[in-house]
Amino acid sequence: MHALKQDVSGATFSLLRTRYKYMAPYTKNIRDILDQESAHIGKKPEQKRMGLAFSGGGIRSASFAMGVLQSLVSDKQLEKMDYLSTVSGGGYLGASLTWFLSQKNDSGEHYGTRPDNFPFGRKREGGKQNSKNAILDFIRQHGNYLIPGHGLSSQSLIATILRTMLVSLAIYFSLATSVMSIALYAVPEQKLFTGCLYALGALIALWIATSTFYSLYSFFKGTRYQFSVFIQKWLGRLINIMIMLLVIGSMPYIHDNVSIIAKLVMAVEEDSDTASNIAGASTASLAMLFGAILILFYRRKQMNSTAQGTSSFQIVIGAILLLFGMLYGAYVSALYVNLHCEDWVYSIAAGSLLFGLVCNVNFFGLNYMYRNRLMETFMPDPESVKTGRWGLALKANTGKVHNMCQAPNQRPYHLINCNIVLTDSHNAKYRGRKGDSFTISPLYCGSDATGWRQTKAYMYNTFRSGVTLPTAMAISGAAANPNAGVAGKGITTNQFVSTLMSLLNLRLGFWADNPKTDKSWLPPNYIYPGIKGGVSLNSGLHEDDRAVELSDGGHFENLAIYELFRRRLDIIVVTDAGADAQYQFSDLANAIEKARVDFGINTIFLDDYPFEAVTPNSDTEQSETNKQHYHFAKRGFAIARIEYPKGDSDPERKIGHLIYIKPTLIHGLSPDVLSYKRLHPTFPHQSTVDQFFTEQQFEAYRELGYYLGWQMLNDDKVKSLL
């Protein structure tokens, strides 16, 4: 019977290898993807499969994961890993590892996962004494990757952000001004805006009449349910239209009152247009300035406080003020244009529209700058590594994802976790979560919502040349993005805040082709998908659009274990280096909840290895001095049992294990790490906003990760699992 089972398994594996040669260009069936991956990895169904996951957390996560990775290499465990799943900051290191595993060293041999050919060297080898540590030394010296020097300073970073904001604002402001100018030219001002107010009154009457009619209609049975849904939808839409008409219709009245006050203050004649223009411009500027101050002040307060409700409300008010200031400014500009530059109205409109269409919003935004700085630090050219100096990463710049994880380093197979923004999805699950898990891997790219397209054919058209590894890394780490937030929550998911961010193009996300269609008639630009996908308050972000927005994978799940759960692995080793100073384990809770809801998987921590053991001061035997200064934990890892339900590939229920490693201080750490803790009390959970690591800071996290990794590997229970 056992021999028969082996024969069947072998036959199944041979079939998978045959199917691997005939990859479908597009599929909605996740089983097809998993079969292709199994064939690529080269493991039979009955063999143990293991995965390694690096969480989000910016450069902090990459530094910590580097130490854990080195400990795995030293114990010869990395070569056993079948999957590498990364998200956000963990993807910095993951992409770096994948890149160098596709390259050759100075001897002309491929880098590998063994201690003797690992690209990042071994922990005990100093960078200046051994060339095997040169890559690690380069990364460690460039932890402030956003401002690496050589002309790329803090001033150039600020200049890039300002350029991005001003160009985007200029395009949308010019378009708004042009539309208002043409409207004012076609219809007299008072008639146009009085008409808006009349229309508002008519809609209010219609709203009241509809509500009254529905109350009477409810007398009839059998048709109330369908009609109730229809009425509810349209009453909501009517309110949105009424708000828009109220804002537009009130513009001339606001402007008239502002002008009267300005003329009294300036003591000028009643019909002075100069005073009106100055007053209008000043009011718009003050509204925007006050809104910006509210956002900046309360955003800073929110970051330093656990009570975020009030400050979130103030940020929304600030965003509304900024949006109102922009709209009022466009109205005042339209009045000025019609009065002094009437012949230029259509030229301004055409110029703004043309520039908005031809300007690629991906390359002109912050994502491209972010991508380049990450690439130059984590995928440097050999010459940069040799000299230890920053330089252009020309080789990595064109490195395609579909060329990664090839022989002799098919494993670990890299899953780069992103989030597809779906705030307006037709599916309630995606809409409620604000998105879905979107993976970029060497074989396929896509999500449950969109299906998956073969990576080597994805985004290859007139305006795109495929998905590069640096681009995938930057997308996975696109933390600041409108309509998205950690686990689908946060202030940046608010419609007003998201609209403001879109107007200023303050996004690290990436506009990609939908795997369903994979067709682009134009590059992603400020008009489409810019207006439809973000600038309009009623965004069009759903799974059926031609252009979809991809953002930080942490906006869906920040531990990078969701896709490993889907693959039903026997062992999952995960580093959780997200900012969690209060040890609330929110990222862990989010991942466990989604795995249970979507896959029916239960995750239960073992009684002898609970996650509470990694919390500060869980070591009950430490001295009072250590308790006061270092807050030692009992251990730096926990172990959970993964209970998989019956599946297509496993007719019986399956048990796996999750080994969970979290930054915390324990006995036996190096004195330099303990000293760093004394000097920086928030270590090892310093704010993710800090993306400017020094050598000392990088090394403190790396050494901590290495030590916790060794503690985990020397545990008897872990040894029995691995």
C-alpha positions in Angstrom: 0.0 0.0 0.0 2.9 2.3 0.9 4.6 1.6 -2.4 1.4 2.2 -4.3 1.1 5.6 -2.6 4.6 6.5 -3.6 3.9 5.5 -7.2 0.8 7.6 -7.3 2.6 10.6 -5.8 5.5 10.1 -8.3 3.0 10.0 -11.2 1.3 13.1 -9.9 4.6 14.9 -9.6 5.5 13.9 -13.2 2.2 15.2 -14.4 2.8 18.5 -12.6 6.2 18.7 -14.3 4.5 18.1 -17.7 1.9 20.8 -17.0 4.7 23.2 -16.0 5.8 23.3 -19.6 2.3 24.6 -20.7 1.5 27.6 -18.6 -1.8 29.3 -19.2 -1.3 33.0 -20.0 -4.3 33.8 -17.7 -6.2 31.8 -15.1 -8.8 32.4 -12.4 -8.0 29.0 -10.8 -5.5 29.3 -7.9 -5.0 25.5 -8.2 -3.2 26.1 -11.5 -0.8 28.5 -9.9 0.0 26.2 -7.0 0.6 23.2 -9.3 3.0 25.3 -11.4 4.9 26.4 -8.3 5.2 22.9 -7.0 6.7 21.8 -10.4 9.1 24.8 -10.4 10.3 24.1 -6.8 10.7 20.5 -7.6 9.2 18.9 -4.5 6.9 15.9 -4.5 3.6 16.2 -2.7 4.6 14.0 0.3 7.8 16.0 1.0 7.9 18.5 3.8 7.5 22.1 2.5 8.8 25.1 4.4 8.5 28.8 4.0 10.2 31.9 5.3 8.4 35.3 5.7 9.7 38.8 6.4 7.1 41.3 7.7 6.6 44.9 6.9 8.3 47.6 9.0 10.6 49.6 6.6 14.4 49.5 7.0 13.9 48.3 10.6 12.3 45.1 9.4 15.0 44.6 6.7 17.8 45.1 9.4 16.2 42.7 11.9 15.4 40.1 9.2 19.0 40.2 8.0 20.2 38.9 11.4 17.6 36.1 11.4 18.5 35.2 7.8 22.2 34.9 8.8 21.4 32.6 11.7 19.4 30.4 9.4 22.3 30.2 6.9 24.8 29.4 9.7 22.5 26.5 10.8 22.0 25.4 7.1 18.3 26.0 7.3 17.9 28.5 4.5 18.7 25.9 1.9 15.7 23.9 3.2 13.2 26.8 2.5 10.9 26.3 -0.4 9.2 29.7 -0.3 10.3 33.2 0.6 7.3 35.5 1.2 8.0 39.2 1.8 6.0 42.4 2.3 6.9 46.1 2.5 10.2 46.6 4.4 10.8 42.8 4.6 10.8 43.0 0.8 13.8 45.2 0.8 15.9 42.3 2.1 13.9 39.6 0.3 14.3 41.3 -3.1 18.0 41.8 -2.4 18.4 38.1 -1.6 16.5 37.1 -4.7 18.5 39.5 -6.9 21.9 38.3 -5.7 20.9 34.6 -6.0 20.4 35.3 -9.7 23.9 36.8 -9.9 27.5 35.4 -9.9 30.3 36.3 -7.5 33.8 37.4 -8.4 34.8 33.8 -9.0 32.1 33.3 -11.7 30.0 31.0 -9.5 26.4 31.6 -8.6 25.6 32.9 -5.1 23.6 30.4 -3.1 22.0 29.6 0.3 24.8 27.6 1.8 27.2 29.2 4.3 30.1 29.1 1.8 28.3 30.9 -1.0 25.7 33.1 0.8 25.8 36.7 -0.6 25.5 38.4 2.7 28.3 36.6 4.4 28.2 35.1 7.9 27.7 36.9 11.1 31.3 36.5 12.5 33.0 37.8 9.4 33.9 41.5 9.5 33.2 43.5 6.4 36.7 44.9 6.1 38.5 41.6 6.7 36.6 39.4 4.3 35.2 40.1 0.9 32.3 37.7 1.5 30.8 40.4 3.7 31.1 43.2 1.2 27.5 43.3 0.1 26.2 43.4 3.7 28.8 46.1 4.5 27.5 48.2 1.6 23.8 47.8 2.7 24.7 48.6 6.4 26.6 51.8 5.4 23.6 53.0 3.3 20.7 52.5 5.7 19.7 56.1 5.0 18.8 55.0 1.5 16.5 58.0 0.7 19.4 60.4 1.0 22.5 58.4 0.0 24.6 61.5 -0.8 26.5 62.3 -4.0 24.0 65.1 -4.8 21.0 63.1 -3.5 20.6 65.0 -0.3 17.7 65.9 2.0 17.2 69.0 -0.2 16.9 66.9 -3.3 14.4 64.7 -1.6 12.3 67.7 -0.5 12.6 69.2 -4.0 11.3 65.9 -5.6 8.3 65.9 -3.2 7.5 69.6 -3.9 7.9 69.0 -7.7 5.5 66.1 -7.6 2.9 68.1 -5.6 3.1 71.3 -7.6 2.9 69.6 -11.1 -0.1 67.6 -10.1 -1.8 70.5 -8.4 -1.1 72.7 -11.5 -2.7 70.2 -13.8 -5.9 69.7 -11.8 -6.1 73.4 -10.8 -5.8 74.5 -14.4 -8.4 72.0 -15.5 -10.8 73.1 -12.8 -10.2 76.8 -13.7 -10.8 76.0 -17.4 -14.1 74.2 -16.7 -15.4 77.1 -14.5 -14.2 79.7 -17.1 -16.0 78.0 -19.9 -19.1 77.5 -17.8 -19.1 81.2 -16.8 -18.5 82.2 -20.4 -21.4 80.1 -21.7 -23.8 81.1 -19.0 -23.9 84.4 -17.0 -22.4 84.0 -13.6 -25.5 84.7 -11.5 -27.7 82.5 -13.7 -25.2 79.6 -13.5 -24.8 79.6 -9.8 -28.4 80.6 -9.1 -29.3 77.7 -11.3 -27.2 75.4 -9.1 -29.1 76.6 -6.0 -32.5 76.2 -7.8 -31.4 72.7 -8.8 -30.5 72.1 -5.2 -33.9 73.1 -4.1 -35.5 70.9 -6.7 -33.5 67.9 -5.6 -34.4 68.5 -1.9 -38.1 68.6 -3.0 -37.5 65.4 -5.0 -35.8 63.8 -2.0 -38.7 64.6 0.3 -41.3 63.5 -2.3 -39.5 60.2 -2.9 -39.3 59.5 0.8 -43.0 60.3 1.1 -43.9 58.1 -1.9 -41.9 55.3 -0.5 -43.7 55.5 2.8 -47.0 55.2 1.0 -45.7 52.5 -1.3 -44.7 50.3 1.7 -48.4 49.5 2.1 -48.1 47.0 -0.7 -46.6 43.6 0.0 -44.2 41.5 -2.1 -42.4 44.4 -3.8 -41.0 46.3 -0.8 -37.6 44.7 -0.6 -36.4 45.4 -4.1 -37.9 48.9 -4.1 -36.3 49.6 -0.7 -32.8 48.8 -2.0 -33.4 50.9 -5.1 -34.6 53.9 -3.1 -31.8 53.6 -0.6 -29.2 53.8 -3.4 -30.7 56.8 -5.1 -31.4 58.8 -1.9 -27.7 58.5 -1.1 -26.7 59.6 -4.6 -29.1 62.5 -4.4 -27.4 63.7 -1.2 -24.0 63.6 -2.9 -25.3 65.7 -5.8 -27.0 68.1 -3.4 -23.7 68.7 -1.5 -21.9 69.3 -4.8 -24.5 71.8 -6.0 -24.5 73.6 -2.6 -20.7 74.0 -2.7 -20.7 75.3 -6.3 -23.8 77.4 -5.9 -22.4 79.2 -2.8 -19.2 80.3 -4.5 -20.4 83.7 -5.8 -22.1 84.5 -2.5 -19.0 83.6 -0.5 -16.9 85.7 -3.0 -19.3 88.7 -2.8 -19.1 88.8 1.1 -15.3 88.3 1.1 -15.0 91.2 -1.5 -17.2 93.5 0.6 -15.0 92.9 3.7 -11.8 93.4 1.6 -13.1 96.7 0.1 -14.0 98.0 3.6 -10.6 97.1 4.9 -8.7 98.4 1.9 -10.9 101.5 1.6 -11.3 101.2 -2.1 -14.2 101.9 -4.5 -17.3 99.7 -4.6 -16.6 98.3 -8.0 -12.9 97.7 -7.6 -12.0 94.3 -9.1 -8.5 94.4 -7.6 -9.8 94.2 -4.1 -12.1 91.3 -5.1 -9.3 89.4 -6.7 -6.9 89.9 -3.8 -9.6 89.0 -1.3 -10.5 85.8 -3.1 -6.9 84.7 -3.5 -6.2 85.5 0.1 -9.2 83.6 1.4 -8.4 80.5 -0.7 -4.8 80.6 0.5 -5.8 81.0 4.1 -8.3 78.1 3.9 -5.5 75.9 2.4 -2.9 77.1 4.9 -5.2 76.5 7.9 -6.2 73.1 6.5 -2.5 72.1 6.1 -1.7 73.3 9.6 -4.5 71.2 11.0 -3.3 68.1 9.1 0.3 68.5 10.1 -0.4 69.3 13.7 -2.9 66.6 14.4 -1.1 64.0 12.3 2.0 64.5 14.6 -0.3 64.4 17.6 -1.9 61.2 16.3 1.5 59.5 15.8 2.4 60.2 19.5 -0.9 59.2 20.9 -2.9 56.0 21.2 -6.2 58.0 21.3 -6.6 58.8 17.6 -10.3 59.5 17.2 -10.2 63.3 17.8 -7.0 63.9 15.8 -8.4 61.8 12.9 -11.5 64.0 12.8 -9.3 67.2 12.8 -7.2 65.7 9.9 -10.4 65.2 7.9 -11.5 68.8 8.6 -8.1 70.0 7.5 -8.4 68.0 4.3 -11.9 69.5 3.6 -10.6 73.0 4.2 -7.7 72.4 1.8 -10.1 71.0 -0.9 -12.4 74.0 -0.4 -9.5 76.4 -0.7 -8.4 74.8 -4.0 -12.0 74.9 -5.4 -12.5 78.5 -4.4 -9.1 79.4 -5.8 -10.1 77.9 -9.1 -13.4 79.9 -9.1 -11.5 83.2 -8.4 -9.0 82.3 -11.1 -11.8 81.7 -13.5 -13.3 85.1 -12.9 -9.9 86.7 -13.5 -9.3 84.7 -16.7 -12.7 85.6 -18.1 -12.1 89.3 -17.3 -8.5 89.6 -18.5 -7.5 86.6 -20.6 -10.7 85.5 -22.2 -8.9 84.4 -25.4 -6.7 82.0 -23.5 -9.4 79.9 -21.9 -9.5 77.1 -24.5 -5.7 77.1 -24.8 -5.3 76.6 -21.0 -7.9 73.8 -21.1 -6.3 72.1 -24.0 -2.8 72.4 -22.6 -3.7 71.1 -19.2 -5.6 68.2 -20.8 -2.8 67.3 -23.1 -0.1 67.5 -20.4 -2.3 65.5 -18.1 -2.7 62.7 -20.7 1.0 62.4 -21.8 2.6 62.6 -18.4 3.1 59.1 -16.9 2.0 59.5 -13.3 4.0 56.4 -12.2 7.4 57.8 -13.3 6.6 61.4 -12.4 5.4 60.5 -8.9 7.1 59.5 -5.7 7.1 55.8 -6.5 9.8 56.0 -9.1 12.1 58.0 -6.8 11.4 55.5 -4.0 12.1 52.5 -6.3 15.4 53.9 -7.4 16.8 54.7 -4.0 15.8 51.2 -2.7 17.3 49.5 -5.8 20.6 51.4 -5.4 21.0 50.3 -1.8 19.7 46.7 -1.9 20.7 45.7 -5.4 23.9 47.6 -6.0 26.1 47.1 -9.0 29.4 45.1 -8.4 31.5 48.3 -8.8 29.5 50.0 -6.0 30.0 47.0 -3.7 33.7 46.9 -4.4 34.3 50.6 -3.7 31.7 50.9 -1.0 30.3 54.1 -2.7 26.8 54.8 -3.9 26.3 54.5 -7.7 23.7 53.8 -10.3 22.3 50.2 -10.2 22.2 49.7 -14.0 22.0 45.9 -13.9 19.2 45.7 -11.4 17.3 48.4 -13.2 16.3 46.0 -16.0 16.1 42.8 -13.9 12.7 41.2 -14.7 10.8 39.3 -12.0 10.2 36.4 -14.4 14.0 35.8 -14.7 14.4 35.4 -10.9 14.4 32.1 -9.0 15.9 30.1 -11.8 18.4 27.3 -11.8 20.5 26.7 -9.7 18.5 28.8 -7.2 14.8 27.9 -7.9 14.3 27.9 -4.1 13.3 29.8 -2.1 10.6 30.8 -4.6 9.8 34.5 -3.9 6.3 35.7 -3.4 6.2 39.5 -3.3 3.0 40.6 -1.5 1.2 43.7 -2.5 -2.3 45.1 -2.1 -4.8 45.9 -4.9 -6.9 48.9 -3.9 -10.6 48.0 -4.2 -12.5 50.6 -2.3 -15.3 50.4 -4.8 -15.3 46.7 -5.5 -18.6 45.0 -6.5 -17.6 42.3 -3.9 -18.5 43.2 -0.3 -15.5 41.3 1.1 -13.0 43.3 -1.0 -14.8 46.5 -0.5 -14.9 46.1 3.3 -11.2 45.2 3.4 -10.4 48.1 0.9 -8.4 45.6 -1.2 -7.1 42.1 -1.8 -3.9 40.2 -1.6 -2.0 40.7 -4.9 1.2 38.7 -5.5 4.0 39.3 -7.9 6.1 36.2 -8.4 8.4 34.7 -11.2 5.5 32.6 -12.6 2.3 34.6 -12.1 1.0 38.0 -11.0 -2.5 38.7 -9.7 -5.1 38.2 -7.1 -8.4 36.4 -6.3 -10.3 39.5 -7.4 -8.6 39.8 -10.8 -7.2 36.4 -11.6 -3.6 35.8 -12.4 -1.6 36.5 -15.6 1.7 34.9 -16.5 4.5 37.2 -15.3 6.6 37.1 -18.4 3.6 38.3 -20.4 2.2 40.8 -17.8 2.4 44.5 -18.6 4.3 44.0 -21.9 2.8 46.6 -24.3 3.6 49.9 -26.0 4.0 51.7 -22.8 5.4 49.0 -20.5 8.2 46.5 -20.7 7.3 44.0 -18.0 7.6 43.9 -14.2 11.1 44.5 -12.8 12.2 43.3 -9.4 13.0 46.8 -8.1 9.5 48.0 -9.2 7.9 45.0 -7.4 9.9 45.7 -4.3 8.8 49.4 -4.3 5.1 48.5 -4.9 5.2 46.1 -2.0 6.6 48.8 0.3 4.3 51.7 -0.9 3.1 52.5 2.6 1.8 56.1 2.0 -1.1 55.8 -0.5 -4.6 57.2 -0.8 -7.6 54.9 -0.3 -5.3 52.5 1.6 -4.0 51.9 5.1 -2.6 49.2 7.3 -5.0 46.2 7.2 -7.4 48.4 5.3 -7.7 50.9 8.1 -6.4 54.4 8.9 -6.9 58.0 8.1 -5.6 57.6 4.6 -8.7 55.5 3.7 -11.0 58.5 4.3 -12.4 59.9 1.1 -11.5 63.5 1.7 -8.0 62.8 2.8 -7.6 60.3 -0.2 -8.9 62.9 -2.6 -6.4 65.5 -1.3 -3.5 63.0 -1.6 -4.5 62.2 -5.1 -4.7 65.9 -6.1 -1.2 66.3 -4.9 -0.1 62.9 -6.2 1.2 62.1 -2.7 1.3 58.3 -3.3 3.9 55.6 -3.4 1.6 53.2 -5.1 1.7 52.1 -8.7 -0.9 52.1 -11.5 -0.8 48.7 -13.2 -2.7 46.9 -15.9 -5.5 44.7 -14.7 -4.4 41.0 -15.1 -7.9 40.4 -16.5 -7.3 42.6 -19.6 -3.6 43.5 -19.6 -4.2 46.2 -22.2 -3.3 49.9 -22.0 -4.2 52.4 -24.6 -2.3 55.2 -22.8 0.3 55.2 -20.0 -1.3 55.8 -16.6 -1.7 59.6 -16.4 -3.3 62.4 -14.5 -6.6 62.1 -16.5 -7.0 58.4 -16.5 -6.8 56.7 -14.1 -5.9 59.9 -12.2 -9.4 61.5 -12.0 -11.5 58.3 -12.0 -9.3 56.5 -9.6 -8.6 59.0 -6.9 -9.3 62.7 -7.5 -13.1 62.2 -7.7 -14.7 61.8 -4.3 -16.6 58.8 -5.7 -13.6 56.8 -6.8 -13.7 54.0 -9.4 -11.3 51.6 -7.8 -12.7 48.1 -8.6 -11.5 44.8 -10.0 -13.0 45.2 -13.5 -11.3 48.5 -14.4 -8.5 48.4 -17.0 -6.1 50.2 -14.6 -5.7 49.0 -11.0 -3.7 50.6 -8.2 -1.2 48.5 -6.3 0.1 49.5 -2.9 1.9 48.2 0.2 1.1 44.6 0.9 0.7 45.6 4.6 -2.5 47.3 3.6 -3.9 43.8 3.3 -1.7 41.7 5.6 1.7 42.8 7.1 3.4 39.5 8.0 3.5 38.0 4.5 2.1 34.7 5.8 -1.4 34.9 4.1 -0.1 33.4 0.9 2.0 30.8 2.8 -1.1 29.7 4.6 -2.9 29.4 1.2 -0.1 27.0 0.1 -0.6 24.8 3.2 3.1 24.6 4.2 4.3 22.3 6.9 6.6 24.9 8.5 6.4 28.7 8.4 9.1 30.8 10.0 8.1 34.5 10.2 9.7 37.6 11.5 7.3 40.3 12.8 9.2 43.5 12.9 6.4 46.0 12.5 6.3 48.9 14.9 4.5 47.5 17.9 5.9 49.2 21.0 2.8 48.2 23.0 3.1 44.5 21.9 -0.5 44.4 20.8 0.2 41.9 18.0 -2.2 43.5 15.6 -0.4 42.3 12.5 -0.5 38.7 13.8 -4.2 39.0 14.7 -5.0 40.3 11.3 -3.2 37.5 9.5 -4.8 34.8 11.7 -8.3 36.2 11.2 -7.9 36.4 7.4 -6.5 32.9 7.2 -9.5 31.5 9.3 -12.1 33.4 7.3 -10.7 32.8 3.8 -9.1 29.3 4.2 -10.7 27.8 7.3 -7.3 27.6 8.9 -7.0 27.7 12.7 -3.7 28.9 14.3 -3.3 28.0 18.0 -0.1 28.8 20.0 1.3 26.0 22.1 1.0 26.3 25.8 4.8 26.0 26.3 5.5 28.5 23.6 2.8 31.3 23.9 3.2 34.6 22.0 3.0 36.3 25.4 6.5 35.0 26.2 8.0 37.6 23.8 6.5 40.6 25.6 8.7 42.8 27.7 9.3 41.7 31.4 7.9 38.2 30.7 11.2 37.0 32.1 10.3 36.7 35.8 13.8 35.8 36.9 15.5 39.0 35.7 17.0 41.5 38.2 15.3 44.7 39.1 17.9 46.7 37.2 17.3 44.7 34.0 13.6 45.0 34.5 13.9 48.7 34.7 16.3 49.3 31.8 15.9 46.4 29.4 12.6 44.7 30.1 13.8 41.3 29.2 11.4 38.8 27.7 11.4 35.1 28.4 12.3 34.3 24.8 12.2 35.9 21.3 10.0 33.5 19.6 6.7 31.5 19.9 5.3 28.4 18.2 1.8 27.8 17.0 0.0 24.8 15.6 -1.6 25.4 12.2 -4.7 23.3 11.6 -5.4 23.1 7.9 -8.9 21.8 6.8 -9.3 19.2 4.2 -8.2 20.4 0.8 -7.9 19.4 -2.9 -4.3 18.3 -2.4 -4.8 17.0 1.1 -7.9 14.7 1.5 -7.2 14.6 5.3 -6.8 17.4 7.7 -3.2 18.6 7.9 -1.2 20.0 10.8 1.6 22.5 10.3 3.6 24.8 12.6 4.3 28.5 12.7 7.5 29.7 14.3 7.0 33.4 15.1 10.0 35.7 15.9 9.5 39.2 17.2 12.0 41.9 18.2 12.4 41.9 21.9 15.3 42.0 24.4 16.5 38.8 26.1 19.4 37.7 28.3 22.8 37.3 26.7 22.6 40.1 24.1 25.8 41.9 23.0 26.8 44.9 25.2 26.5 47.2 22.2 22.9 46.2 21.7 22.1 46.8 25.4 23.9 50.2 25.2 21.9 51.2 22.2 18.7 50.3 24.2 19.8 52.6 27.1 20.5 55.5 24.6 17.3 54.9 22.6 14.5 53.7 24.9 12.0 53.0 22.0 14.4 50.3 20.6 13.5 47.7 19.2 10.3 49.3 18.0 11.4 52.8 16.8 8.9 54.6 14.5 8.7 53.3 10.9 8.7 57.0 9.9 12.5 56.8 10.6 13.9 55.5 7.3 17.3 57.1 7.8 19.3 54.4 9.7 22.8 54.9 10.8 25.4 52.1 10.9 24.9 51.7 14.6 21.2 51.5 14.3 21.2 49.0 11.5 23.7 46.8 13.4 21.7 46.9 16.6 18.7 45.5 14.8 20.7 43.0 12.8 22.6 41.7 15.9 19.3 41.4 17.7 17.8 39.4 14.9 20.8 37.1 14.7 20.7 36.4 18.5 17.0 35.7 18.6 17.4 33.5 15.5 20.1 31.5 17.2 18.0 31.1 20.4 15.2 29.8 18.2 17.4 27.3 16.3 18.9 25.9 19.5 15.5 25.1 21.0 14.8 21.4 21.2 11.2 21.8 20.0 12.3 23.8 17.0 15.0 21.3 16.2 12.4 18.6 16.1 10.2 20.6 13.7 13.0 21.6 11.3 
